[in-house]
């Protein structure tokens, strides 16, 4: 099934200066000293298209006036196209700030046309642009519906009915002859199609008929697809100087969406990214502030990257205002193939666990999220070592574990960081209640090379049937100091 999505950005000249998520009080874009686009605040103040500069300043002295910037609009449209590559590799740029997406092969992957359009709309909102989204079986049909904001038409008969109601002047080749069409009473495409084709071609040229035939599915359509670059590096110039790091998240999300599209188009997953916070230039110039994020598991999804950036930016204190952002993908690898297992892993996948750990590191700090590295030692407090989870551990250290003859012995689920000395009452260890020894002793004698430990470990039971792991120190000698001393070292679950 061939299906196209058309994206028309009607406010592109304005939103390259003032994204729709910004708090700009009032922006106006001028072209040849006349108003081309204005923000809602400027419109509420009485600014209208075609008004001159002086009239705008009289109605709204605090308005921000911008000259139209075609190069900046082209860069923004390219950024939107790059982010749309996550849905289909076939993205084409059409005239008048419009993109066309061939998504016929992507519908089942994203749950149908409604969910796909909702995701596209959400991405465009995060990018900072207002869009008219349409859907049609032909590319030119989707383009016309998007230009008119006429909704979706999935079937060809529905598309024909919608196109018939559109005005003739919506077609670019017909605008030169608008007065002639008005004179003969031809206002809609349905009436245009009834005119004699030979006479219409002689009067208006072949381009008009070709566009109509392509929109109605009567002729093939050819497009030049947007190709992703070999290396990813995107930049965003901010609409104002930002003094608080957490306010940079919207701009960072803008760049991450482009990265997501690029990764999907190149079939790659990113392992390390770097976000550069650009400061003032000129005499007060200073090097950009760099935020580097290393991922434990490669990813190509924007949600996880945005969460990590949110945590990092939330703890960052800016030394100078930020005027621009740049994002670089520093380390990639090929996308992992889908799992071949029939049933999902209980409790989430390994990728979900690694993402949770990365989020905890970003929120709590690397020194507060630790991993266990067991060592081959009989002494319990030596055999359990904890290091930051981001540190790489050799495979030999991970596989060392406990000595083989210890694997089958009972061990507590909670080992105390420091043993607690127990009271002795009636010649029995006491911890809240008298403890009754419930196992034979396990003798641990090791550490002659550093600090010798000679202990007899027991499983003891309290009156509330709680099980404790206690030990008695073996002391060689005589006298009062030679009396055995008992310690609590762990608790069983």
C-alpha positions in Angstrom: 0.0 0.0 0.0 1.4 3.3 -1.1 0.8 6.1 1.4 2.4 9.5 1.9 2.5 12.0 4.7 2.7 15.7 3.8 4.2 18.2 6.3 3.7 21.9 5.7 5.3 24.4 8.0 3.2 27.6 7.6 5.1 29.5 10.3 8.6 28.5 9.3 9.8 32.1 8.6 8.8 33.1 12.1 9.7 29.9 14.0 13.3 29.9 12.9 13.7 33.0 15.1 11.1 32.1 17.7 10.2 28.4 18.2 6.8 27.6 19.4 8.1 26.4 22.8 9.9 29.8 23.4 8.4 32.5 25.6 9.0 35.3 23.1 6.7 38.3 23.9 6.3 39.3 20.3 8.3 38.6 17.1 7.6 39.9 13.6 9.2 38.8 10.3 9.6 41.4 7.5 10.2 40.8 3.8 10.9 43.9 1.8 9.9 46.1 4.8 6.5 44.5 5.0 5.1 42.0 7.6 5.3 38.4 6.4 4.6 36.6 9.7 3.9 37.5 13.3 3.7 35.8 16.7 0.3 35.5 18.5 1.2 38.3 20.8 1.9 40.6 17.8 -1.3 39.6 16.1 -3.2 40.4 19.3 -1.6 43.8 19.3 -3.0 44.5 15.9 -0.1 43.6 13.6 -1.3 42.2 10.2 0.4 40.8 7.1 1.5 43.5 4.7 1.9 46.1 7.3 5.0 48.3 7.2 7.8 48.5 9.8 6.6 51.9 11.1 3.1 50.6 11.7 4.4 47.6 13.6 6.5 49.8 15.9 3.6 52.2 16.5 1.3 49.3 17.6 3.9 47.3 19.4 7.1 49.3 20.3 8.6 46.3 22.1 8.3 43.9 19.1 11.3 42.1 17.9 11.7 42.7 14.2 13.5 40.2 12.0 14.4 40.2 8.3 13.4 37.0 6.5 16.3 34.5 6.4 15.9 32.0 3.6 19.2 30.2 4.4 18.1 29.7 8.0 14.7 28.4 6.8 16.4 25.9 4.6 18.6 24.7 7.5 15.5 24.3 9.7 13.7 22.3 7.0 16.7 20.1 6.6 16.7 19.5 10.4 13.0 18.5 10.3 13.7 16.2 7.4 16.6 14.6 9.3 14.4 13.8 12.3 11.7 12.3 10.0 14.2 9.7 8.8 13.4 7.7 11.9 10.0 6.8 10.3 11.1 6.1 6.7 14.2 6.4 4.6 12.2 8.0 1.8 11.9 11.6 2.7 11.7 14.3 0.0 11.6 18.1 0.1 9.0 19.8 -1.9 8.4 23.5 -2.6 6.9 26.0 -0.2 8.3 24.6 3.1 6.8 21.1 2.6 8.2 17.7 3.2 6.8 14.4 1.8 7.3 11.1 3.6 6.6 7.7 1.9 5.4 5.7 4.9 3.5 2.9 3.2 6.0 0.3 4.5 6.1 1.8 8.0 2.5 1.6 9.1 2.6 -1.7 10.9 5.9 -0.9 12.6 4.4 2.3 14.2 0.9 1.0 14.9 -1.1 2.5 12.0 -1.5 5.9 10.4 -3.2 7.6 13.4 -0.4 6.7 15.9 2.3 7.5 13.3 0.8 11.0 12.6 0.5 11.6 16.3 4.2 10.8 16.8 5.2 13.0 13.9 3.2 15.9 15.3 4.8 15.4 18.7 8.3 15.4 17.2 7.5 18.6 15.3 6.3 20.2 18.5 9.5 19.3 20.2 11.5 20.7 17.3 9.7 24.0 17.8 7.6 24.1 14.6 3.9 24.3 13.8 2.9 21.9 11.1 -0.1 21.0 8.9 -0.1 17.2 8.5 -1.9 15.3 5.8 -2.0 11.8 4.4 -2.8 10.6 0.9 -2.1 7.7 -1.5 -0.2 10.1 -3.8 2.7 12.5 -2.9 1.2 15.5 -4.7 -2.2 14.8 -3.2 -0.6 14.8 0.2 1.2 18.1 -0.7 -2.0 19.8 -1.7 -3.9 18.5 1.4 -1.1 19.7 3.7 -1.0 23.2 2.0 -4.7 23.5 2.7 -4.7 21.7 6.0 -7.4 19.4 4.6 -6.7 16.3 6.8 -6.1 12.7 5.8 -7.4 10.6 2.8 -6.2 7.0 2.9 -8.2 5.7 -0.1 -8.1 7.0 -3.6 -11.8 7.7 -3.9 -11.6 9.8 -0.7 -8.6 11.7 -2.0 -10.4 12.5 -5.2 -13.4 14.0 -3.3 -11.1 16.1 -1.1 -9.0 17.3 -4.0 -12.1 18.3 -6.1 -13.0 20.8 -3.4 -9.6 22.6 -3.3 -9.2 26.0 -5.0 -7.4 26.1 -8.3 -5.0 28.9 -7.1 -3.5 26.4 -4.7 -1.5 24.9 -7.6 1.7 27.0 -8.2 1.5 26.8 -12.0 -2.1 28.2 -11.9 -1.4 31.3 -9.8 -0.1 33.2 -12.8 -3.5 32.7 -14.5 -5.6 33.3 -11.5 -7.5 36.2 -13.0 -8.3 34.2 -16.1 -9.6 31.2 -14.1 -11.8 33.6 -12.1 -13.1 35.1 -15.3 -14.3 31.8 -16.7 -15.8 30.8 -13.3 -13.2 28.0 -12.6 -12.5 28.1 -8.9 -12.1 24.4 -7.8 -10.0 21.5 -9.1 -13.2 19.6 -10.0 -14.1 22.4 -12.4 -10.5 22.6 -13.7 -10.6 18.9 -14.7 -13.7 19.4 -16.8 -11.9 21.9 -19.1 -10.6 20.7 -22.4 -7.0 19.5 -21.9 -5.6 20.6 -25.2 -6.8 24.1 -24.8 -5.8 24.2 -21.1 -2.3 23.0 -22.0 -1.9 25.7 -24.7 -3.1 28.4 -22.3 -1.3 27.4 -19.1 1.4 25.0 -20.1 2.1 21.4 -19.5 3.3 21.8 -15.9 -0.2 22.5 -14.6 -1.6 19.3 -16.2 1.3 17.2 -14.9 0.7 18.4 -11.4 -3.0 17.6 -11.5 -2.4 14.2 -13.0 0.2 13.3 -10.3 -2.1 14.5 -7.5 -5.0 12.3 -8.8 -2.7 9.3 -9.4 -2.8 9.4 -13.2 0.9 9.7 -13.7 4.1 8.4 -11.9 5.9 10.6 -9.4 9.7 10.9 -9.1 11.6 12.4 -6.2 15.1 12.9 -5.0 15.4 11.4 -1.5 17.3 13.2 1.3 20.5 11.3 2.0 22.0 11.4 5.6 25.6 12.6 5.8 28.5 10.3 6.7 29.0 11.9 10.1 26.5 13.6 12.4 27.0 17.1 13.8 24.1 19.5 14.3 24.0 23.0 15.7 21.2 25.2 17.0 21.4 28.9 17.5 19.2 29.9 20.5 16.7 32.7 20.3 18.1 34.4 23.4 20.9 34.2 25.9 20.1 31.5 28.4 21.5 31.7 32.0 19.9 28.5 33.4 21.1 25.1 32.2 17.7 23.4 32.7 16.2 25.8 30.1 18.5 24.3 27.5 16.6 21.0 27.4 14.2 22.0 24.6 17.1 23.0 22.4 18.9 19.8 23.2 15.8 17.8 22.4 15.7 19.5 19.0 19.2 18.2 18.3 18.6 14.7 19.7 15.6 14.2 17.4 17.9 14.9 14.4 20.4 12.4 15.8 17.7 9.8 16.1 16.7 10.2 12.5 20.3 10.1 11.3 21.0 6.9 13.4 17.9 5.1 12.0 18.8 6.1 8.4 22.3 4.8 8.8 21.3 1.7 10.9 23.6 2.7 13.7 23.4 3.0 17.5 25.3 5.7 19.5 27.5 4.9 22.4 28.9 8.3 23.2 27.6 11.8 22.5 28.9 15.3 23.3 26.7 18.4 23.8 28.6 21.7 23.4 27.2 24.8 25.1 28.4 27.8 23.1 29.0 31.1 24.9 29.6 34.7 23.9 31.9 35.5 21.0 34.2 38.4 20.3 36.4 40.0 23.0 34.6 38.1 25.8 34.7 34.8 24.0 35.3 31.7 26.0 35.5 28.0 25.0 32.2 26.1 24.9 31.1 24.0 27.9 31.1 20.3 27.0 28.8 17.6 28.3 29.8 14.1 27.4 27.5 11.2 27.9 28.8 7.6 27.6 26.2 4.9 27.3 26.5 1.4 28.8 24.3 0.1 26.0 24.1 1.6 22.5 20.8 3.2 21.6 19.1 5.0 18.8 16.0 6.2 20.8 15.6 9.8 21.7 13.6 9.2 25.0 16.6 7.8 26.9 19.1 10.4 25.6 16.7 13.2 26.6 16.3 11.8 30.1 20.1 11.6 30.6 20.5 15.2 29.2 17.8 16.4 31.5 19.6 15.0 34.6 23.0 16.3 33.5 21.6 19.8 32.7 19.6 19.9 35.9 22.9 19.7 38.0 25.0 22.0 35.8 25.9 25.5 36.8 26.6 27.8 33.9 29.6 30.0 34.1 28.4 32.3 31.3 25.2 32.7 29.2 24.6 30.2 26.4 23.8 31.4 22.9 24.0 28.1 20.9 24.1 24.4 21.1 26.0 21.7 19.1 25.6 18.0 19.3 28.2 15.4 18.1 27.9 11.7 17.8 31.4 10.5 18.8 31.1 6.7 18.9 28.7 4.4 17.1 28.2 0.8 16.3 25.8 -1.2 14.1 22.2 -1.6 15.4 21.7 -4.8 17.4 19.5 -7.3 15.6 16.1 -8.0 17.2 15.9 -10.7 19.9 15.3 -14.2 18.6 13.6 -15.4 21.8 10.0 -16.2 21.7 9.1 -14.8 25.1 10.3 -11.6 26.6 12.7 -11.7 29.5 11.0 -11.5 33.0 11.5 -8.1 34.7 12.5 -6.3 31.6 15.4 -6.7 29.1 19.1 -6.1 29.7 18.8 -2.9 27.7 16.1 -1.6 30.1 18.3 -2.4 33.1 21.3 -0.6 31.7 19.1 2.5 30.9 17.9 2.6 34.4 21.5 2.4 35.7 22.6 5.2 33.4 19.7 7.4 34.6 20.6 6.7 38.3 24.3 7.7 37.5 23.1 10.9 35.9 20.9 11.7 38.8 22.9 10.6 41.8 26.5 10.8 40.6 28.9 8.0 39.6 30.3 7.6 43.1 26.9 6.8 44.5 25.9 4.0 42.1 28.2 1.0 42.7 28.6 -2.5 41.4 29.8 -5.7 43.1 33.1 -7.2 42.1 33.5 -10.5 44.1 37.1 -11.6 44.8 38.4 -15.0 45.4 39.0 -14.7 49.1 37.6 -16.7 52.1 37.2 -13.6 54.3 33.7 -12.2 53.7 34.5 -8.5 54.1 37.4 -8.9 51.6 35.5 -11.0 49.1 32.8 -8.3 48.6 34.2 -5.2 46.9 32.1 -2.4 45.5 33.3 0.0 42.8 31.5 2.7 40.6 29.3 1.1 38.0 30.9 3.1 35.2 34.3 1.5 35.8 35.2 -1.3 33.5 35.9 -4.6 35.2 38.0 -7.2 33.6 36.4 -10.5 32.7 38.8 -12.4 34.9 37.7 -10.3 37.9 34.0 -10.9 37.2 34.4 -14.6 36.8 36.7 -15.0 39.9 33.8 -14.9 42.4 34.1 -16.9 45.6 36.3 -20.1 46.0 34.5 -23.1 44.6 34.2 -24.8 48.0 32.3 -21.8 49.4 29.6 -21.7 46.7 27.5 -24.4 48.4 27.7 -22.9 51.9 24.9 -20.7 53.3 25.6 -17.0 53.2 23.4 -14.1 54.5 21.6 -11.8 52.1 22.7 -8.8 54.2 26.3 -8.6 55.2 27.0 -5.8 57.7 29.7 -3.3 56.7 31.3 -3.6 60.1 30.7 -6.5 62.5 28.8 -5.7 65.7 30.2 -6.9 69.1 27.6 -9.0 70.9 26.8 -9.1 74.6 27.3 -12.4 76.5 24.5 -13.4 78.9 24.6 -16.8 80.7 27.5 -17.8 78.5 25.4 -17.3 75.3 25.6 -14.4 72.7 22.7 -11.9 73.1 21.2 -9.7 70.4 17.7 -8.5 71.4 17.2 -12.0 72.8 19.4 -15.0 73.6 20.8 -16.5 70.4 20.7 -20.3 69.9 23.4 -21.8 67.7 21.6 -23.7 64.9 24.5 -25.0 62.7 27.9 -26.6 62.9 30.9 -24.2 62.9 32.5 -23.0 59.6 36.1 -22.1 60.3 37.7 -19.3 58.3 41.4 -18.8 58.8 43.1 -16.7 56.2 45.0 -13.4 55.7 48.4 -14.5 57.0 50.0 -12.2 54.3 48.2 -9.1 55.5 46.0 -9.4 58.6 45.3 -12.9 60.0 41.7 -13.7 60.8 40.8 -16.8 62.7 37.0 -17.1 63.1 34.4 -19.8 63.7 31.1 -18.8 61.9 27.7 -20.1 63.1 24.0 -19.7 62.0 22.2 -18.5 65.2 18.4 -18.2 65.8 16.7 -15.6 68.0 13.5 -16.0 69.9 11.6 -14.4 67.0 13.0 -17.1 64.7 15.2 -14.5 62.9 18.4 -16.1 61.6 21.8 -14.4 62.1 25.3 -15.1 60.9 27.6 -14.7 63.8 31.2 -15.6 64.5 33.5 -16.3 67.4 37.1 -15.1 67.4 39.6 -17.8 68.3 42.2 -16.2 70.5 45.4 -18.0 71.4 46.5 -17.3 74.9 45.3 -17.3 78.5 43.8 -14.9 81.0 40.9 -12.5 80.8 41.7 -11.2 77.3 41.6 -14.8 76.0 37.9 -15.2 76.5 36.0 -15.8 73.2 34.3 -12.7 71.7 31.2 -13.0 69.6 30.2 -10.7 66.7 27.2 -10.3 64.4 28.3 -10.2 60.7 25.1 -10.8 58.7 21.4 -11.4 58.6 19.5 -14.0 56.5 16.4 -12.9 54.6 
